[in-house]
Amino acid sequence: MKNGLFILIMGLMLTSIGCEKDDVEEIAPPPAEPTLTAQEESDLIFLREEEKLARDVYLFSLDKYEEQIFQNISNSEQMHMDELLVLLEYYNIEDPAQDEIGVFGNSELQVLYDELVMISDSSLVHAFTVGAIIEDLDISDIIHFQENTDKADILEAYDMLVCGSKNHIQGYTNKLIANGASYTPQFISQEEYDTILSDGHLMCN
């Protein structure tokens, strides 16, 4: 009886020791929440609405002139907006883009949209010129924003957006030339613009 009790007690002690060992095993800490600097966050918020501005202006021109280029590039701008929304959601940033076409939370973009639509409304050539202006501005802004981050996912998205805008400015330039007009860059340099035209269509995926 004593031997049986002794064996039982030893078994319980060994079991207890085993449990204690399991209890002290290190548990990996949860992954840190993704964070951005204030500047990175500001850039993404602004760019989300800037891409919306491009889409909305092109939708206006599409409705007025029924030119296929406005359909194609407005679809592309929607893809750009979607790419930025993925980043905003990943970094837990509230989406500034409103559903209503032509409405913006950023007052500067609201003024710019109103002015560009008014110009686009005056003639088809002016609408092509506005397209070139928007893409010119987009390229300039995004290149500047690239300097404000070292995050691979954001830089990858920026590269895709710049690539798309280069194709778009080529498209609008070709339309202007076909209509006896031309475009002089206002935000990027003439050298950068000439390089974009000479590179031809880019694969952006």
N, CA and C of each residue as an Amber inpcrd file, in Angstrom:
protein
   615
   0.8340000  -1.2100000   0.0000000   0.0000000   0.0000000   0.0000000
   0.8640000   1.2540000   0.0000000   1.8920000   1.2340000   0.8640000
   2.7780000   2.3960000   0.9140000   3.5160000   2.5630000  -0.4040000
   3.9420000   1.4120000  -0.9810000   4.6610000   1.5070000  -2.2600000
   3.7460000   2.0660000  -3.3630000   2.4920000   1.6190000  -3.3120000
   1.5490000   2.1150000  -4.3210000   1.2960000   3.5960000  -4.1720000
   1.1830000   4.0690000  -2.9030000   0.9700000   5.4860000  -2.6290000
   2.1710000   6.3030000  -3.0630000   3.3620000   5.7620000  -2.8180000
   4.5960000   6.4570000  -3.1850000   4.6800000   6.6320000  -4.7000000
   4.3320000   5.5660000  -5.4280000   4.3700000   5.6280000  -6.8910000
   3.3780000   6.6520000  -7.4100000   2.1740000   6.6920000  -6.7650000
   1.1390000   7.6410000  -7.1780000   1.6030000   9.0710000  -6.9670000
   2.2070000   9.3250000  -5.7830000   2.6850000  10.6810000  -5.4690000
   3.7790000  11.0980000  -6.4490000   4.7150000  10.2020000  -6.7580000
   5.8010000  10.5120000  -7.6870000   5.2410000  10.8030000  -9.0850000
   4.2120000  10.0530000  -9.4540000   3.6020000  10.2790000 -10.7740000
   2.9670000  11.6440000 -10.8750000   2.2910000  12.0360000  -9.7850000
   1.6660000  13.3540000  -9.7610000   2.7020000  14.4700000  -9.8130000
   3.8300000  14.2520000  -9.0790000   4.8980000  15.2590000  -9.0690000
   5.5020000  15.4260000 -10.4570000   5.7420000  14.2870000 -11.1410000
   6.3300000  14.3490000 -12.4810000   5.3860000  15.0340000 -13.4570000
   4.0940000  14.7300000 -13.3150000   3.0960000  15.3680000 -14.1770000
   3.0700000  16.8630000 -13.9580000   3.1710000  17.2590000 -12.6620000
   3.1600000  18.6710000 -12.3130000   4.3690000  19.3780000 -12.8850000
   5.5320000  18.6910000 -12.7970000   6.7610000  19.2940000 -13.3230000
   6.6440000  19.5040000 -14.8300000   6.0600000  18.4990000 -15.5150000
   5.8760000  18.6120000 -16.9610000   4.9730000  19.7720000 -17.3230000
   3.9170000  19.9740000 -16.5650000   3.0000000  21.0740000 -16.8270000
   3.6700000  22.4110000 -16.6490000   4.4910000  22.5030000 -15.5600000
   5.1770000  23.7560000 -15.2960000   6.1210000  24.0990000 -16.4300000
   6.7710000  23.0760000 -17.0030000   7.6900000  23.3170000 -18.0980000
   6.9540000  23.8800000 -19.3010000   5.7560000  23.2650000 -19.5780000
   4.9620000  23.7520000 -20.7050000   4.5330000  25.1910000 -20.4880000
   4.1880000  25.5030000 -19.2100000   3.6770000  26.8330000 -18.9000000
   4.7040000  27.9250000 -19.1450000   5.9750000  27.6400000 -19.0260000
   7.0030000  28.6680000 -19.1320000   7.5620000  28.7820000 -20.5470000
   7.0280000  27.9920000 -21.4840000   7.4960000  28.1350000 -22.8600000
   7.1670000  29.5390000 -23.3610000   8.0900000  30.1400000 -24.0970000
   7.9130000  31.5000000 -24.5830000   6.8380000  31.5380000 -25.6660000
   5.9870000  32.5480000 -25.5880000   4.9420000  32.7600000 -26.5730000
   5.3400000  33.9400000 -27.4390000   5.3250000  33.7440000 -28.7580000
   5.7350000  34.8120000 -29.6680000   4.7880000  35.9980000 -29.5360000
   5.3250000  37.2180000 -29.4740000   4.4620000  38.4010000 -29.3630000
   3.6550000  38.5780000 -30.6470000   2.4710000  39.1620000 -30.5470000
   1.6640000  39.4000000 -31.7530000   2.3760000  40.3770000 -32.6760000
   2.1630000  40.2630000 -33.9920000   2.8230000  41.1910000 -34.9170000
   2.3880000  42.6230000 -34.6580000   3.3340000  43.5330000 -34.8210000
   3.0420000  44.9430000 -34.5760000   2.0740000  45.4740000 -35.6320000
   1.2190000  46.3810000 -35.2290000   0.2940000  47.0070000 -36.1680000
   1.0940000  47.8390000 -37.1750000   0.7450000  47.7550000 -38.4670000
   1.4770000  48.5530000 -39.4560000   1.2770000  50.0360000 -39.1910000
   2.3330000  50.7830000 -39.2680000   2.2510000  52.2150000 -38.9640000
   2.9130000  53.0200000 -40.0790000   2.4650000  54.2470000 -40.2130000
   3.0240000  55.1770000 -41.1840000   3.4530000  56.4470000 -40.4670000
   4.3770000  57.1720000 -41.0790000   4.6620000  58.5120000 -40.6000000
   3.4980000  59.4200000 -40.9860000   3.4350000  60.5640000 -40.3590000
   2.3660000  61.5190000 -40.6830000   2.4420000  61.9300000 -42.1570000
   3.6590000  62.0570000 -42.6810000   3.8230000  62.4570000 -44.0780000
   3.3690000  61.3580000 -45.0350000   3.7220000  60.1200000 -44.7270000
   3.2790000  58.9920000 -45.5590000   1.7580000  58.9240000 -45.6090000
   1.1390000  59.0800000 -44.4510000  -0.3210000  59.0360000 -44.3840000
  -0.9430000  60.1730000 -45.1810000  -0.3840000  61.3680000 -45.0320000
  -0.8910000  62.5330000 -45.7540000  -0.7700000  62.3370000 -47.2640000
   0.3520000  61.7710000 -47.7010000   0.5710000  61.5490000 -49.1280000
  -0.4520000  60.5750000 -49.7040000  -0.7150000  59.4770000 -48.9950000
  -1.6670000  58.4840000 -49.4770000  -3.0840000  59.0610000 -49.5410000
  -3.4540000  59.8150000 -48.5250000  -4.7870000  60.4230000 -48.4990000
  -4.9570000  61.3870000 -49.6770000  -3.9430000  62.2240000 -49.8960000
  -4.0200000  63.1880000 -50.9930000  -4.0750000  62.4750000 -52.3390000
  -3.2280000  61.4680000 -52.4990000  -3.1410000  60.7850000 -53.7800000
  -4.4120000  60.0190000 -54.1080000  -5.0570000  59.4750000 -53.1070000
  -6.3360000  58.7770000 -53.3300000  -7.3520000  59.7400000 -53.9670000
  -7.4190000  60.9610000 -53.4650000  -8.3550000  61.9290000 -54.0340000
  -7.8550000  62.5020000 -55.3640000  -6.5470000  62.6000000 -55.5220000
  -6.0080000  63.1020000 -56.7860000  -6.3180000  62.1320000 -57.9320000
  -6.2270000  60.8390000 -57.6550000  -6.5940000  59.8490000 -58.6660000
  -8.1000000  59.8970000 -58.9480000  -8.8920000  60.1860000 -57.9290000
 -10.3350000  60.3610000 -58.1280000 -10.6010000  61.5720000 -59.0100000
  -9.8490000  62.6410000 -58.8110000 -10.0000000  63.8370000 -59.6400000
  -9.7760000  63.4810000 -61.1060000  -8.7040000  62.7300000 -61.3810000
  -8.4170000  62.3210000 -62.7580000  -9.5870000  61.5220000 -63.3240000
 -10.0420000  60.5440000 -62.5800000 -11.1570000  59.7170000 -63.0530000
 -12.3980000  60.5450000 -63.3250000 -12.7340000  61.4290000 -62.4020000
 -13.9750000  62.1970000 -62.5180000 -13.9300000  63.1800000 -63.6810000
 -12.7730000  63.8110000 -63.8960000 -12.6400000  64.7330000 -65.0320000
 -12.7910000  63.9700000 -66.3440000 -12.1690000  62.7960000 -66.4230000
 -12.2500000  62.0110000 -67.6580000 -13.6720000  61.4860000 -67.8950000
 -14.3730000  61.1790000 -66.8340000 -15.7670000  60.7530000 -66.9860000
 -16.6230000  61.9090000 -67.5190000 -16.3340000  63.1190000 -67.0680000
 -17.0320000  64.2920000 -67.5910000 -16.7710000  64.4310000 -69.0890000
 -15.4970000  64.3130000 -69.4850000 -15.1350000  64.4580000 -70.8990000
 -15.7050000  63.3220000 -71.7340000 -15.7450000  62.1320000 -71.1680000
 -16.3360000  60.9950000 -71.8670000 -17.8160000  61.2570000 -72.1460000
 -18.5170000  61.7620000 -71.1660000 -19.9340000  62.0390000 -71.3170000
 -20.1930000  63.1070000 -72.3770000 -19.2920000  64.0750000 -72.4650000
 -19.4940000  65.1860000 -73.4090000 -19.0650000  64.8300000 -74.8300000
 -17.9010000  64.1360000 -74.9660000 -17.3300000  63.9360000 -76.2980000
 -17.3900000  62.4860000 -76.8030000 -17.6470000  61.5490000 -75.9100000
 -17.7540000  60.1350000 -76.2690000 -16.4950000  59.6150000 -76.9760000
 -15.3410000  60.0910000 -76.5490000 -14.0580000  59.6290000 -77.0810000
 -13.5800000  58.4260000 -76.2570000 -13.1380000  57.3730000 -76.9520000
 -12.7630000  56.1370000 -76.2780000 -11.6160000  56.3190000 -75.2880000
 -10.7110000  57.2420000 -75.5820000  -9.5610000  57.4290000 -74.7000000
 -10.0010000  57.8110000 -73.2910000 -11.0750000  58.5710000 -73.1770000
 -11.5530000  58.9600000 -71.8530000 -12.1390000  57.7620000 -71.1050000
 -12.7590000  56.8530000 -71.8430000 -13.2670000  55.6240000 -71.2250000
 -12.1110000  54.7700000 -70.7200000 -11.1120000  54.5740000 -71.5910000
  -9.9850000  53.7030000 -71.2320000  -9.2150000  54.2360000 -70.0330000
  -8.9290000  55.5260000 -70.0430000  -8.0850000  56.0710000 -68.9760000
  -8.8720000  56.2810000 -67.6950000 -10.1590000  56.5710000 -67.7830000
 -10.9450000  56.6570000 -66.5450000 -11.0210000  55.2890000 -65.8700000
 -11.0910000  54.2150000 -66.6700000 -11.0540000  52.8630000 -66.1010000
  -9.7260000  52.6070000 -65.4000000  -8.6500000  53.0620000 -66.0100000
  -7.3280000  52.9000000 -65.4150000  -7.2100000  53.6790000 -64.1120000
  -7.7710000  54.8810000 -64.0980000  -7.7300000  55.6910000 -62.8760000
  -8.5210000  55.0240000 -61.7470000  -9.5980000  54.3340000 -62.1060000
 -10.3450000  53.5940000 -61.0920000  -9.4710000  52.4930000 -60.4900000
  -8.6810000  51.8390000 -61.3180000  -7.7590000  50.8200000 -60.8210000
  -6.7250000  51.4400000 -59.8930000  -6.2580000  52.6330000 -60.2380000
  -5.3040000  53.3330000 -59.3720000  -5.9470000  53.6620000 -58.0200000
  -7.1760000  54.1130000 -58.0680000  -7.8990000  54.3930000 -56.8330000
  -8.0310000  53.1400000 -55.9760000  -8.3410000  52.0250000 -56.6240000
  -8.5050000  50.7580000 -55.8960000  -7.1950000  50.3320000 -55.2400000
  -6.0970000  50.5100000 -55.9450000  -4.7800000  50.1490000 -55.3960000
  -4.4760000  50.9740000 -54.1540000  -4.7870000  52.2480000 -54.2030000
  -4.5530000  53.1170000 -53.0460000  -5.4900000  52.7770000 -51.8960000
  -6.7090000  52.3780000 -52.2120000  -7.6460000  51.9980000 -51.1560000
  -7.1420000  50.7730000 -50.3980000  -6.5290000  49.8420000 -51.1030000
  -5.9440000  48.6670000 -50.4430000  -4.9000000  49.1110000 -49.4120000
  -4.0740000  50.0670000 -49.7800000  -3.0550000  50.5680000 -48.8470000
  -3.7010000  51.2880000 -47.6650000  -4.7030000  52.1130000 -47.9440000
  -5.3750000  52.8260000 -46.8540000  -5.9860000  51.8450000 -45.8540000
  -6.6100000  50.8090000 -46.3520000  -7.2390000  49.8290000 -45.4650000
  -6.1860000  49.0480000 -44.6790000  -5.0850000  48.7080000 -45.3250000
  -4.0260000  47.9650000 -44.6410000  -3.4490000  48.7800000 -43.4890000
  -3.2970000  50.0790000 -43.7100000  -2.7170000  50.9420000 -42.6770000
  -3.7740000  51.6190000 -41.8050000  -5.0100000  51.1510000 -41.9060000
  -6.0950000  51.6450000 -41.0460000  -6.3020000  53.1520000 -41.1570000
  -6.3320000  53.6320000 -42.3850000  -6.5500000  55.0520000 -42.6540000
  -7.9360000  55.2300000 -43.2540000  -8.6690000  56.1760000 -42.7600000
 -10.0160000  56.4290000 -43.2710000  -9.9480000  56.9260000 -44.7090000
 -10.7780000  56.3770000 -45.5480000 -10.7960000  56.7390000 -46.9640000
 -11.4090000  58.1310000 -47.1380000 -10.6800000  59.0620000 -47.7710000
 -11.2210000  60.4160000 -47.9410000 -12.1300000  60.5470000 -49.1570000
 -12.0780000  59.5690000 -50.0750000 -12.8040000  59.6950000 -51.3400000
 -14.3040000  59.5190000 -51.1410000 -15.0670000  60.4640000 -51.6500000
 -16.5220000  60.4000000 -51.5790000 -17.0750000  59.7220000 -52.8290000
 -18.2370000  59.1110000 -52.6930000 -18.8450000  58.3800000 -53.8040000
 -19.2870000  59.3040000 -54.9270000 -19.7400000  60.4770000 -54.5900000
 -20.2930000  61.3840000 -55.5950000 -19.2030000  61.9080000 -56.5170000
 -19.4370000  61.8240000 -57.8070000 -18.4730000  62.3080000 -58.7900000
 -18.3570000  63.8270000 -58.6970000 -17.1080000  64.3090000 -58.7040000
 -16.8570000  65.7450000 -58.6800000 -16.8970000  66.3820000 -57.3120000
 -16.9460000  65.5690000 -56.2670000 -16.9820000  66.0960000 -54.8970000
 -15.7380000  65.6090000 -54.1570000 -15.0140000  66.5480000 -53.5160000
 -13.7430000  66.2320000 -52.8780000 -13.6610000  66.8520000 -51.4830000
 -13.0500000  66.1090000 -50.5750000 -12.8370000  66.6310000 -49.2360000
 -11.7270000  67.6500000 -49.2000000 -10.7280000  67.4750000 -50.0700000
  -9.6100000  68.4150000 -50.1550000 -10.0520000  69.6380000 -50.9610000
 -10.0280000  70.8020000 -50.3130000 -10.5590000  72.0100000 -50.9570000
  -9.7510000  72.4110000 -52.1880000  -8.4300000  72.1880000 -52.1530000
  -7.5980000  72.5380000 -53.3040000  -7.9410000  71.6630000 -54.5080000
  -8.1580000  70.3810000 -54.2600000  -8.5350000  69.4870000 -55.3510000
  -9.9290000  69.8110000 -55.8610000 -10.8110000  70.2750000 -54.9820000
 -12.1560000  70.6660000 -55.4150000 -12.0770000  71.8410000 -56.3840000
 -11.2720000  72.8360000 -56.0280000 -11.1070000  74.0030000 -56.9040000
 -10.4820000  73.5780000 -58.2310000  -9.4710000  72.7170000 -58.1680000
  -8.7970000  72.2590000 -59.3780000  -9.7570000  71.4870000 -60.2790000
 -10.5560000  70.6240000 -59.6830000 -11.5370000  69.8680000 -60.4680000
 -12.4920000  70.8130000 -61.1920000 -13.0290000  71.7740000 -60.4860000
 -13.9920000  72.7080000 -61.0800000 -13.3620000  73.4670000 -62.2510000
 -12.0980000  73.8690000 -62.0890000 -11.4180000  74.6090000 -63.1500000
 -11.1470000  73.7220000 -64.3640000 -10.6980000  72.4900000 -64.1210000
 -10.3620000  71.5950000 -65.2250000 -11.5990000  71.1620000 -66.0050000
 -12.6970000  70.9540000 -65.3060000 -13.9380000  70.6000000 -65.9890000
 -14.4090000  71.7600000 -66.8710000 -14.2680000  72.9690000 -66.3730000
 -14.6760000  74.1390000 -67.1520000 -13.8400000  74.2530000 -68.4290000
 -12.5390000  73.9950000 -68.3210000 -11.6740000  74.0280000 -69.5060000
 -12.0290000  72.8990000 -70.4630000 -12.2240000  71.7000000 -69.9170000
 -12.5580000  70.5480000 -70.7530000 -13.8660000  70.7590000 -71.5000000
 -14.7660000  71.4850000 -70.8990000 -16.0780000  71.7160000 -71.4940000
 -16.0100000  72.6170000 -72.7230000 -14.9190000  73.3610000 -72.8870000
 -14.8400000  74.3710000 -73.9570000 -14.5060000  73.7790000 -75.3160000
 -13.7640000  72.6550000 -75.3760000 -13.4790000  72.0170000 -76.6650000
 -12.8310000  70.6640000 -76.4230000 -12.8770000  69.8080000 -77.4480000
 -12.2580000  68.4910000 -77.3330000 -10.7570000  68.6050000 -77.1780000
 -10.1290000  69.5000000 -77.9410000  -8.6780000  69.6860000 -77.8240000
  -8.3210000  70.1320000 -76.4130000  -9.1190000  71.0120000 -75.8400000
  -8.8750000  71.4520000 -74.4650000  -9.0360000  70.2850000 -73.4860000
  -9.9610000  69.3950000 -73.7670000 -10.1450000  68.2230000 -72.9020000
  -8.9210000  67.3080000 -72.9640000  -8.3450000  67.1410000 -74.1600000
  -7.1080000  66.3640000 -74.2830000  -5.9710000  67.0550000 -73.5320000
  -5.9190000  68.3770000 -73.6300000  -4.8790000  69.1370000 -72.9310000
  -5.0140000  68.9810000 -71.4200000  -6.2460000  69.0380000 -70.9410000
  -6.4880000  68.8390000 -69.5070000  -6.0220000  67.4550000 -69.0770000
  -6.2610000  66.4510000 -69.9140000  -5.7770000  65.1120000 -69.5990000
  -4.2670000  65.0860000 -69.4400000  -3.5720000  65.7470000 -70.3550000
  -2.1100000  65.8030000 -70.2660000  -1.6570000  66.5470000 -69.0040000
  -2.3610000  67.6220000 -68.6710000  -2.0200000  68.3870000 -67.4660000
  -2.1690000  67.5190000 -66.2160000  -3.2720000  66.7930000 -66.1270000
  -3.5160000  65.9470000 -64.9530000  -2.4340000  64.8910000 -64.8040000
  -2.0780000  64.2270000 -65.9080000  -1.0580000  63.1830000 -65.8300000
   0.3170000  63.7720000 -65.5340000   0.6030000  64.9200000 -66.0790000
   1.8360000  65.6630000 -65.8010000   1.9420000  65.9350000 -64.2940000
   0.8600000  66.4460000 -63.7170000   0.8250000  66.7440000 -62.2850000
   0.9520000  65.4800000 -61.4450000   0.2540000  64.4270000 -61.8480000
   0.3160000  63.1600000 -61.1080000   1.7480000  62.6350000 -61.0310000
   2.4220000  62.6240000 -62.1700000   3.8010000  62.1190000 -62.1980000
   4.6830000  62.9330000 -61.2660000   4.5580000  64.2440000 -61.3480000
   5.3730000  65.1280000 -60.5060000   5.1050000  64.8900000 -59.0200000
   3.8320000  64.7950000 -58.6480000   3.4820000  64.5930000 -57.2390000
   3.9850000  63.2540000 -56.7180000   3.7770000  62.1960000 -57.5040000
   4.1530000  60.8660000 -57.0190000   5.6580000  60.7300000 -56.8970000
   6.4000000  61.2960000 -57.8420000   7.8630000  61.2580000 -57.7380000
   8.3080000  61.9440000 -56.4520000   7.6420000  63.0300000 -56.1040000
   7.9460000  63.7180000 -54.8440000   7.5810000  62.8440000 -53.6450000
   6.4260000  62.1870000 -53.7070000   5.9910000  61.3370000 -52.5960000
   6.9230000  60.1430000 -52.3940000   7.5290000  59.6690000 -53.4650000
   8.4550000  58.5330000 -53.3540000   9.6220000  58.8520000 -52.4210000
   9.9700000  60.1160000 -52.3370000  11.0810000  60.5320000 -51.4760000
  10.7030000  60.5150000 -49.9960000   9.4000000  60.3900000 -49.7050000
   8.9250000  60.4800000 -48.3300000   8.7250000  59.1250000 -47.6550000
   9.0580000  58.0310000 -48.3570000   8.8210000  56.7070000 -47.7680000
   9.9130000  55.7320000 -48.1740000  10.0750000  54.7130000 -47.3310000
  10.9730000  53.6070000 -47.6720000  10.2170000  52.2720000 -47.6200000
   8.8910000  52.3440000 -47.5300000   8.0800000  51.1280000 -47.4140000
   7.8810000  50.5000000 -48.7920000   8.2330000  49.2230000 -48.9020000
   8.2410000  48.5430000 -50.1940000   6.8650000  48.5120000 -50.8450000
   5.8120000  48.2780000 -50.0420000   4.4740000  48.1750000 -50.6330000
   4.0050000  49.5110000 -51.2000000   4.3320000  50.5890000 -50.5130000
   3.9410000  51.9180000 -50.9750000   4.7430000  52.3030000 -52.2170000
   6.0460000  52.0340000 -52.1940000   6.8870000  52.3550000 -53.3460000
   6.4700000  51.5610000 -54.5740000   6.0800000  50.3170000 -54.3640000
   5.6090000  49.4910000 -55.4800000   4.3430000  50.0850000 -56.0940000
   3.4320000  50.5340000 -55.2450000   2.2020000  51.1620000 -55.7360000
   2.5180000  52.4610000 -56.4720000   3.4130000  53.2530000 -55.9230000
   3.7960000  54.5060000 -56.5760000   4.4000000  54.2460000 -57.9530000
   5.2530000  53.2330000 -58.0540000   5.8650000  52.9030000 -59.3490000
   4.7980000  52.5580000 -60.3850000   3.7900000  51.7940000 -59.9500000
   2.7100000  51.4100000 -60.8630000   1.9210000  52.6380000 -61.3200000
   1.6620000  53.5580000 -60.3950000   0.8940000  54.7490000 -60.7340000
   1.6610000  55.6470000 -61.7030000   2.9660000  55.8110000 -61.4620000
   3.7900000  56.6320000 -62.3570000   3.8250000  56.0070000 -63.7460000
   3.9850000  54.6930000 -63.7920000   4.0100000  53.9860000 -65.0670000
   2.7160000  54.2290000 -65.8330000   1.5880000  54.0960000 -65.1500000
   0.3040000  54.3280000 -65.7940000   0.1550000  55.7470000 -66.2970000
   0.5830000  56.7060000 -65.4860000   0.4660000  58.1100000 -65.8850000
   1.3470000  58.4300000 -67.0850000   2.4860000  57.7650000 -67.1960000
   3.3350000  57.9630000 -68.3760000   2.6290000  57.4860000 -69.6360000
   1.9600000  56.3430000 -69.5520000   1.1890000  55.8660000 -70.7020000
   0.0440000  56.8170000 -71.0350000  -0.5860000  57.3460000 -70.0000000
  -1.7200000  58.2440000 -70.2220000  -1.2900000  59.5480000 -70.8930000
  -0.1690000  60.1000000 -70.4430000   0.2690000  61.3680000 -71.0350000
   0.7090000  61.1500000 -72.4770000   1.2330000  59.9620000 -72.7750000
   1.5300000  59.6240000 -74.1690000   0.2450000  59.6210000 -74.9960000
  -0.7900000  58.9900000 -74.4480000  -2.0600000  58.8950000 -75.1630000
  -2.6700000  60.2490000 -75.4520000  -2.6770000  61.1240000 -74.4540000
  -3.2510000  62.4560000 -74.6650000  -2.3850000  63.2790000 -75.6150000
  -1.0720000  63.1200000 -75.5400000  -0.1870000  63.8330000 -76.4600000
  -0.4550000  63.4110000 -77.9010000  -0.6220000  62.1220000 -78.1170000
  -0.9060000  61.6290000 -79.4700000  -2.2270000  62.1860000 -80.0000000
  -3.2190000  62.2890000 -79.1280000  -4.5020000  62.8560000 -79.5390000
  -4.3540000  64.3390000 -79.8990000  -3.5460000  65.0580000 -79.1310000
  -3.3190000  66.4730000 -79.4190000  -2.6150000  66.6400000 -80.7590000
  -1.5930000  65.8260000 -81.0040000  -0.8670000  65.9030000 -82.2710000
  -1.7900000  65.5950000 -83.4380000  -2.6450000  64.5930000 -83.2740000
  -3.5880000  64.2200000 -84.3340000  -4.5720000  65.3480000 -84.6370000
  -4.7680000  66.2440000 -83.6770000  -5.6870000  67.3660000 -83.8580000
  -4.9410000  68.6790000 -84.1100000  -3.6600000  68.5790000 -84.4870000
  -2.8920000  69.7600000 -84.8350000  -2.4580000  70.6050000 -83.6520000
  -2.4370000  70.0200000 -82.4730000  -2.0490000  70.7500000 -81.2540000
  -0.8340000  70.0740000 -80.6230000  -0.3620000  70.6310000 -79.5310000
   0.7970000  70.0700000 -78.8220000   0.6480000  70.3500000 -77.3360000
   1.5420000  69.7680000 -76.5530000   1.5090000  69.9820000 -75.1070000
   2.9010000  70.3490000 -74.6000000   2.9610000  71.3350000 -73.7540000
   4.2040000  71.7310000 -73.0840000   4.0680000  71.3980000 -71.6090000
   4.9590000  70.5380000 -71.0720000   4.8170000  70.1300000 -69.6660000
   4.9070000  71.3100000 -68.7160000   4.0820000  71.2390000 -67.6720000
   4.0180000  72.3110000 -66.6870000   4.5990000  71.9210000 -65.3360000
   4.7340000  70.6280000 -65.0710000   5.1780000  70.1770000 -63.7450000
   6.4520000  69.3320000 -63.8110000   6.5300000  68.4140000 -64.7580000
   7.7780000  67.7000000 -64.9760000   8.6010000  68.4970000 -65.9850000
   9.8830000  68.1550000 -66.1070000  10.7490000  68.8970000 -67.0260000
  10.4800000  68.4870000 -68.4710000  10.9000000  69.3560000 -69.3870000
  10.7660000  69.0250000 -70.8080000  11.5560000  67.7660000 -71.1400000
  12.7160000  67.6220000 -70.5070000  13.5390000  66.4300000 -70.7320000
  12.8180000  65.1640000 -70.2780000  12.1890000  65.2190000 -69.0990000
  11.4410000  64.0610000 -68.6040000  10.2800000  63.7310000 -69.5410000
   9.6070000  64.7680000 -70.0050000   8.4700000  64.5860000 -70.9110000
   8.9140000  63.9510000 -72.2280000  10.0160000  64.4500000 -72.7870000
  10.5260000  63.9030000 -74.0520000  10.9270000  62.4400000 -73.8870000
  11.5020000  62.1050000 -72.7260000  11.8890000  60.7130000 -72.4600000
  10.6630000  59.8150000 -72.3970000   9.6120000  60.2910000 -71.7500000
   8.3670000  59.5210000 -71.6660000   7.8360000  59.2200000 -73.0700000
   7.8420000  60.2270000 -73.9390000   7.3230000  60.0330000 -75.2950000
   8.1910000  59.0650000 -76.0880000   9.4910000  59.1430000 -75.9040000
  10.4020000  58.2910000 -76.6830000  10.4020000  56.8460000 -76.1770000
  10.0250000  56.6430000 -74.9200000  10.0040000  55.2770000 -74.3430000
   8.8840000  54.4180000 -74.9270000   7.8440000  55.0460000 -75.4210000
   6.7090000  54.2830000 -75.9330000   5.8650000  53.6900000 -74.8130000
   4.9000000  52.8620000 -75.1930000   3.9830000  52.2830000 -74.2110000
   4.7040000  51.3630000 -73.2420000   4.4080000  51.5110000 -71.9430000
   5.0680000  50.7290000 -70.8990000   4.1390000  49.6530000 -70.3590000
   4.7180000  48.5270000 -69.9650000   3.9670000  47.4850000 -69.2840000
   4.0540000  47.7580000 -67.7820000   2.9160000  47.9820000 -67.1460000
   2.9100000  48.4860000 -65.7610000   2.5310000  47.4460000 -64.7160000
   2.2270000  46.2270000 -65.0860000   1.8070000  45.2310000 -64.1030000
   3.0090000  44.6640000 -63.3590000
